[in-house]
Amino acid sequence: MKPEQQYIDLFSQTEAMICRHSAEVLNAPRAAAFADFERLGFPTRKQERYKYTDISKFFEPDYGLNLNRLEIPVNPHEVFKCDVPNMSTALYFVVNDAFCGSALPKSHLPEGVIFGSLKEAAEKNPEWVKKYYGKLADTAKDGVTAFNTAFVQDGVFFYVPRNVVVEKPIQLVNILRGDVDFMANRRVLVVLEEGAQARFLVCDHAMDSVNFLATQVVEVFVGENASFDLYELEETHTSTVRISNMYVKQEANSRVLLNGMTLHNGTTRNTTHVTFAGEHAELNLCGMAIADKNQHVDNHTTIDHAVPNCTSNELYKYVLDDQAVGAFSGLVLVRPGAQHTNSQQTNRNLCATREARMYTQPQLEIYADDVKCSHGATVGQLDESALFYMRQRGIPLHEARLLLMFAFVNEVVDTIRLDALKDRLHLLVEKRFRGELNKCKGCAMCK
């Protein structure tokens, strides 16, 4: 039996329950999304966009789903004590795929700013959510997006009104918790209106050693002259599968920084699609992956220069050890008429062993004649001459390897515009290379 069939049967049997525990705005596109899922199924390697990661096989096991929205017996505020020195954040939690509304942060957000349950926001302000929900995440084009839209019941809604500046960074901790193999379907909707500014840090953690599968769809709308930073940090364990699709739309003169860092995982597939909808917008898209054992990290990005006079800078770096597998596929599309586009794409990869594998596919499609675009990719091993030089000066081989790998990924960490988080990431990366982060212990590992 194909893996799709068990979910087709499940949805047919539980559709009423799914809708009952969600909101009308989330229910409205559910039937169409399910029809798209039936038609598309889960992606396989036969599809060009997924040729390095067979998504369908991860849906074959029988996972538990909390469709009846039973309360999960965990208090995240007691379990997770994230202590990043000198960085004060407004801290929120999602347990599996439900927003944790108990004991919300004492610090008040600026007037008009909303951060909370997507389901509750859709019930209180249905017209606001309806205007944006599902408008970027096209279920007709991707099977995972269609699956997520069909089964999602809650999520996170982040709204910043016109010209409002959220000074304090928002931190969201996604906790995977289960006594049996478990699937979570998460949703995030971010809306920044004209002139708004915000910074958003998302951390993924897994509490239990069971098999987890998390699907996630993120939609981000950045208005004219708005500024948005999004940092994603994955620190789960080797029995976790994370499939995330992010869709971003930038209006004129907006500035966006996206930085996704995988420090510890099992299998990760991240898809990022950014569209420039207004002129003079700027994007910095960065990513870093550190993988060993049999871990797998696949990043697929698309930057759509649909209008003239926009700038994009893309940088992804991988360090692969043991039998780890990495993949990067990045497309920069410059459409007809998108003159004066400035785009740079770089992917650099380090394979620390001969068994590690890296697949890279940088791509440029240019249909305008007055642009400045470049792209490049490298795959290599540690510099033997540099290792020899360091060992000649009394540095042990293991320490010399660590220093070179640490220096290699520093460029991505340094793009972080939160100094306290940047300093903490430098420490976490060093601990990761030293093998001290061999399993997820939540934010306790940050101490």
Long-range contacts (C-beta under 8 A, 24 or more apart in sequence): 2-41, 2-56, 3-42, 3-56, 3-57, 3-59, 3-60, 4-37, 4-38, 4-41, 4-42, 4-56, 4-59, 6-62, 7-37, 7-59, 7-147, 7-151, 8-37, 8-38, 10-65, 11-150, 11-151, 14-67, 17-67, 17-68, 18-67, 18-151, 18-153, 21-67, 21-68, 21-69, 21-153, 22-119, 22-152, 22-153, 22-154, 23-118, 23-119, 23-120, 23-122, 23-123, 23-126, 23-129, 24-122, 24-123, 24-126, 25-122, 25-126, 25-129, 25-130, 25-133, 26-118, 26-119, 26-122, 26-133, 26-152, 26-153, 26-187, 28-130, 29-133, 29-134, 29-139, 29-149, 30-149, 30-150, 32-139, 33-139, 33-145, 33-146, 33-147, 33-149, 33-150, 34-146, 34-150, 36-139, 36-140, 36-143, 36-146, 37-139, 37-143, 37-146, 37-147, 37-150, 40-142, 40-143, 40-146, 41-143, 42-143, 42-144, 42-147, 43-142, 43-143, 43-144, 49-271, 49-300, 49-329, 50-269, 50-300, 52-298, 52-325, 52-327, 52-329, 52-359, 53-267, 53-269, 53-296, 53-298, 53-327, 55-143, 55-144, 55-243, 55-269, 58-213, 58-241, 58-243, 58-267, 59-213, 61-181, 61-211, 61-213, 62-181, 63-181, 63-182, 63-183, 63-211, 63-213, 64-178, 64-180, 64-181, 64-182, 64-183, 65-151, 65-182, 65-183, 65-185, 66-96, 66-97, 66-98, 66-182, 67-151, 67-153, 69-98, 69-153, 69-154, 72-96, 72-98, 72-177, 74-175, 74-177, 74-207, 75-102, 76-100, 76-173, 76-175, 77-102, 77-103, 79-175, 79-207, 79-442, 80-173, 80-175, 80-205, 80-442, 80-443, 80-444, 81-443, 81-444, 81-447, 82-171, 82-173, 82-203, 82-443, 82-446, 83-443, 83-446, 83-447, 84-420, 84-421, 84-424, 84-446, 85-420, 85-423, 85-424, 86-419, 86-420, 87-169, 87-418, 87-420, 87-421, 87-424, 88-168, 89-168, 89-169, 89-170, 89-171, 89-201, 90-115, 90-168, 90-169, 90-170, 90-171, 91-171, 91-173, 92-116, 92-156, 92-170, 92-171, 92-172, 92-173, 93-172, 93-173, 93-174, 93-175, 94-155, 94-156, 94-172, 94-173, 94-174, 94-175, 94-186, 95-175, 95-177, 96-175, 96-176, 96-177, 96-178, 96-182, 96-184, 97-152, 97-153, 97-154, 97-155, 97-184, 97-185, 97-186, 97-187, 97-214, 98-153, 98-154, 99-154, 99-155, 99-156, 107-168, 109-166, 109-168, 110-164, 110-165, 110-166, 110-167, 111-164, 112-160, 112-161, 112-164, 113-159, 113-160, 113-161, 113-164, 113-166, 114-157, 114-158, 114-159, 115-156, 115-157, 115-158, 115-159, 115-170, 116-156, 116-157, 117-154, 117-155, 117-156, 117-157, 118-154, 118-155, 118-156, 118-157, 118-187, 118-188, 118-189, 119-153, 119-154, 119-155, 121-157, 121-159, 122-157, 128-159, 128-191, 129-157, 129-189, 132-189, 132-191, 132-219, 132-221, 133-189, 133-219, 134-219, 135-219, 136-219, 136-220, 136-221, 136-247, 136-248, 136-249, 136-273, 136-275, 137-217, 137-219, 137-245, 137-247, 142-245, 142-271, 144-215, 144-217, 144-243, 144-245, 145-217, 145-245, 147-185, 147-215, 148-185, 148-186, 148-187, 148-215, 148-216, 148-217, 148-245, 149-217, 151-185, 152-185, 152-186, 152-187, 152-217, 153-185, 154-187, 155-186, 155-187, 155-188, 155-189, 156-186, 156-187, 156-188, 156-189, 157-189, 158-188, 158-189, 158-190, 158-191, 158-198, 158-200, 159-190, 159-191, 160-191, 160-192, 160-193, 160-196, 160-197, 160-198, 160-226, 161-193, 161-196, 162-193, 162-194, 162-195, 162-196, 162-223, 163-193, 163-194, 163-195, 163-196, 164-193, 164-195, 164-196, 164-197, 165-196, 165-197, 165-198, 166-196, 166-197, 166-198, 166-199, 169-199, 169-200, 169-201, 169-418, 169-421, 170-198, 170-199, 170-200, 170-201, 171-201, 171-202, 171-203, 172-200, 172-201, 172-202, 172-203, 173-202, 173-203, 173-205, 173-443, 174-202, 174-203, 174-204, 174-205, 174-214, 175-205, 175-206, 175-207, 175-442, 176-204, 176-205, 176-206, 176-207, 176-208, 176-212, 176-214, 176-236, 176-240, 177-207, 177-208, 178-208, 178-210, 178-212, 179-208, 179-210, 180-210, 181-210, 181-211, 181-212, 181-213, 182-210, 182-211, 182-212, 182-213, 183-212, 183-213, 183-214, 183-215, 184-212, 184-213, 184-214, 184-215, 185-214, 185-215, 185-216, 186-214, 186-215, 186-216, 186-217, 187-216, 187-217, 187-218, 188-216, 188-217, 188-218, 188-219, 189-218, 189-219, 190-218, 190-219, 190-220, 190-221, 190-228, 190-230, 191-221, 191-223, 192-221, 192-222, 192-223, 192-226, 192-227, 192-228, 193-223, 193-226, 194-223, 194-224, 194-225, 194-226, 194-251, 195-223, 195-224, 195-225, 195-226, 196-223, 196-226, 196-227, 196-228, 197-226, 197-227, 197-228, 198-227, 198-228, 198-229, 199-228, 199-229, 199-231, 199-417, 199-418, 200-228, 200-229, 200-230, 200-231, 201-231, 201-233, 201-418, 201-421, 202-230, 202-231, 202-232, 202-233, 203-232, 203-233, 203-235, 203-443, 204-232, 204-233, 204-234, 204-235, 204-236, 204-242, 205-235, 205-236, 205-440, 205-442, 205-443, 206-236, 206-237, 206-239, 206-240, 206-440, 207-440, 207-442, 209-237, 209-239, 210-239, 211-239, 211-240, 211-241, 212-236, 212-239, 212-240, 212-241, 213-240, 213-241, 213-243, 214-240, 214-241, 214-242, 214-243, 214-244, 215-243, 215-244, 216-242, 216-243, 216-244, 216-245, 217-244, 217-245, 217-246, 217-247, 218-244, 218-245, 218-246, 218-247, 219-246, 219-247, 220-246, 220-247, 220-248, 220-249, 220-256, 221-249, 222-248, 222-249, 222-250, 222-251, 222-254, 222-256, 223-251, 223-254, 224-251, 224-252, 224-253, 224-254, 224-278, 225-252, 225-253, 225-254, 226-251, 226-254, 226-255, 227-254, 227-255, 227-256, 228-254, 228-255, 228-256, 228-257, 229-256, 229-257, 229-259, 229-417, 229-418, 230-256, 230-257, 230-258, 230-259, 231-259, 231-260, 231-261, 231-416, 231-418, 231-421, 232-259, 232-260, 232-261, 233-261, 233-263, 233-425, 234-260, 234-261, 234-262, 234-263, 234-264, 234-265, 234-268, 235-263, 235-264, 235-437, 235-440, 235-445, 236-264, 236-265, 236-266, 236-440, 237-264, 237-265, 237-266, 237-439, 237-440, 238-265, 238-266, 238-293, 238-294, 238-295, 238-439, 239-266, 240-265, 240-266, 240-267, 241-266, 241-267, 241-268, 242-266, 242-267, 242-268, 242-269, 242-270, 243-269, 244-268, 244-269, 244-270, 244-271, 245-271, 245-273, 246-270, 246-271, 246-272, 246-273, 247-273, 247-275, 248-272, 248-273, 248-274, 248-275, 249-274, 249-275, 249-277, 250-274, 250-275, 250-276, 250-277, 250-278, 250-281, 250-283, 250-310, 251-277, 251-278, 251-281, 252-277, 252-278, 252-279, 252-280, 252-281, 253-278, 253-279, 253-280, 253-281, 254-278, 254-281, 254-282, 255-281, 255-282, 256-281, 256-282, 256-283, 256-284, 257-283, 257-284, 257-286, 257-415, 257-417, 258-283, 258-284, 258-285, 258-286, 259-284, 259-286, 259-287, 259-288, 259-412, 259-415, 259-416, 260-286, 260-287, 260-288, 260-299, 261-287, 261-288, 261-289, 261-412, 261-413, 261-425, 262-287, 262-288, 262-289, 262-290, 262-291, 262-297, 263-290, 263-428, 263-429, 263-432, 263-437, 264-290, 264-295, 264-432, 264-437, 264-439, 264-440, 265-291, 265-295, 265-296, 265-297, 266-295, 266-296, 267-295, 267-296, 268-296, 268-297, 268-298, 269-298, 269-300, 270-298, 270-299, 270-300, 271-300, 271-301, 272-299, 272-300, 272-301, 272-302, 273-301, 273-302, 273-304, 274-301, 274-302, 274-303, 274-304, 274-312, 275-304, 275-306, 276-303, 276-304, 276-305, 276-306, 276-307, 276-310, 276-312, 276-338, 277-306, 277-307, 278-307, 279-307, 279-308, 279-309, 279-310, 280-309, 280-310, 281-310, 281-311, 282-310, 282-311, 282-312, 283-310, 283-311, 283-312, 283-313, 284-312, 284-313, 284-314, 284-415, 285-312, 285-313, 285-314, 285-315, 286-314, 286-315, 286-316, 286-412, 286-415, 287-315, 287-316, 287-317, 287-412, 288-316, 288-317, 288-318, 288-409, 288-412, 288-413, 289-316, 289-317, 289-318, 289-319, 289-320, 289-326, 290-318, 290-319, 290-409, 290-429, 290-432, 290-433, 291-318, 291-319, 291-320, 291-321, 291-324, 291-325, 291-326, 292-320, 292-321, 292-322, 292-324, 293-322, 293-323, 293-324, 294-322, 294-323, 294-324, 294-325, 295-324, 295-325, 296-324, 296-325, 296-326, 296-327, 297-324, 297-325, 297-326, 297-327, 298-326, 298-327, 298-328, 299-327, 299-328, 299-329, 299-330, 300-327, 300-328, 300-329, 300-330, 301-328, 301-329, 301-330, 301-331, 302-330, 302-331, 302-333, 303-330, 303-331, 303-332, 303-333, 303-343, 303-345, 304-333, 304-335, 305-332, 305-333, 305-334, 305-335, 305-338, 305-341, 305-343, 306-335, 306-338, 307-337, 307-338, 308-337, 308-338, 308-339, 308-340, 308-341, 308-368, 309-339, 309-340, 309-341, 310-338, 310-341, 310-342, 311-341, 311-342, 311-343, 312-342, 312-343, 312-344, 312-345, 313-343, 313-344, 314-343, 314-344, 314-345, 314-346, 315-346, 315-347, 315-411, 315-412, 315-415, 316-346, 316-347, 316-348, 316-412, 317-347, 317-348, 317-349, 317-350, 317-408, 317-409, 317-411, 317-412, 318-348, 318-349, 318-350, 318-358, 319-349, 319-350, 319-352, 319-405, 319-408, 319-409, 319-433, 320-349, 320-350, 320-351, 320-352, 320-353, 320-356, 320-357, 320-358, 321-352, 321-353, 321-356, 322-353, 322-355, 322-356, 323-353, 323-355, 323-356, 323-357, 324-356, 324-357, 325-356, 325-357, 325-358, 325-359, 326-356, 326-357, 326-358, 326-359, 327-358, 327-359, 327-360, 328-358, 328-359, 328-360, 328-361, 328-362, 328-377, 329-360, 329-361, 329-363, 330-361, 330-362, 330-363, 330-375, 331-363, 331-364, 331-365, 332-363, 332-364, 332-365, 332-373, 332-375, 333-365, 334-364, 334-365, 334-366, 334-367, 334-368, 334-371, 334-373, 335-367, 335-368, 336-367, 336-368, 337-368, 338-367, 338-368, 338-371, 339-368, 339-369, 339-370, 339-371, 340-370, 340-371, 341-368, 341-371, 341-372, 341-373, 342-371, 342-372, 342-373, 343-371, 343-372, 343-373, 343-374, 344-373, 344-374, 344-375, 345-374, 345-375, 345-376, 346-375, 346-376, 346-377, 347-376, 347-377, 347-378, 348-377, 348-378, 348-408, 349-377, 349-378, 349-379, 349-380, 350-380, 350-381, 350-382, 350-405, 350-408, 351-379, 351-380, 351-381, 352-381, 352-382, 352-401, 352-405, 402-430, 402-433, 402-434, 405-433, 406-430, 406-433
